[in-house]
């Protein structure tokens, strides 16, 4: 099969098209002919940082984690899928799991689900990593109907899914953005947009919560922005974040009695730990999508498998609006 491979990591790393062996199925796996895959920030980090990240595969490596496609074969012990099924998932591109920048992937059946029927392959491929991340953070924060939820980075990959899911769960949703296009997208998706460049945390907390703070803050920006999240959260509130590799003074979180939820959705793939949870979340997300309550936003630029390098560059440029997707 054809695959785009990385032979050397670093800033100058390039993708090369190569013919490699089609995966042979192991117990519990399905062989999927990939129709589309999407690019996530972690993919670009692996390409540039290589073994400085403990999750990076050995070279030559096939990167890419998200995919949508059609099942072409199933292992004898797999009962949930049959040949011809349309599926989606996040199942490779790190450690010893070959990635999705290829014609086929042998995916652990626990990590996938049937594709939402009302989405194209391209749209479905945009969801898994960010969808699971968004869902897990809201679930761990104990989201319930009627709460006030703030999403930092509401037009980003995780953020634009998180705000739609929060709305689906019955929350009153607010989200931050920094430009006209971002703010317009946030409003279009059903949340109240907050321009973090012109409004202080104190201002919008007072304006939207009468100073009480938000029940849940989903911080997809993270790092130093966590201080803003602590300041925006209500007493005994919850803060979920995807980026916590930072040294911070937790005094505000302490005196507010906050619960901090760090979401690192790659754990099931890295450690073969509760992989079935990802399949369940993807099934739940498919139900939300088919109910018309969630739609992934795709970047306007299109890329083929041979243009994997350009797709990575597009995401890194900061000019993409929505998920960057590669079609096979």
Buried (B, 14 or more C-beta within 10 A) or exposed (E): BBBBBBEEBEEEBEBEEBEBEBBEBEEBBBBBBBBBBBBBBBBBBBBBBBEEEEBBBEEEBBBBBBBBBBBBBBBEEBEBBEEEBBBBBBBBBBBEBBBBBBBBBBBBBBBBBBBBEEBBBBBBBBBBBBBBBBBBBBBBBEBEEEBBBBBBBBBBBBBBBBBBBBBBBEBBBBBBBBEEEBBBBBBEBBBBBBBBEEBEBEEBBEEBBEEBBBBBBBBBBBBEBBBBBBBBBBEEBBBBBBBBEEEBEEEBBEEBEBBBBBBEBBBBBBEEEEBEBBBBBBEBBBBBBEEEBBBBBBBEBEBEBEBBBBBBBBBBEEEBBBBBBBBB
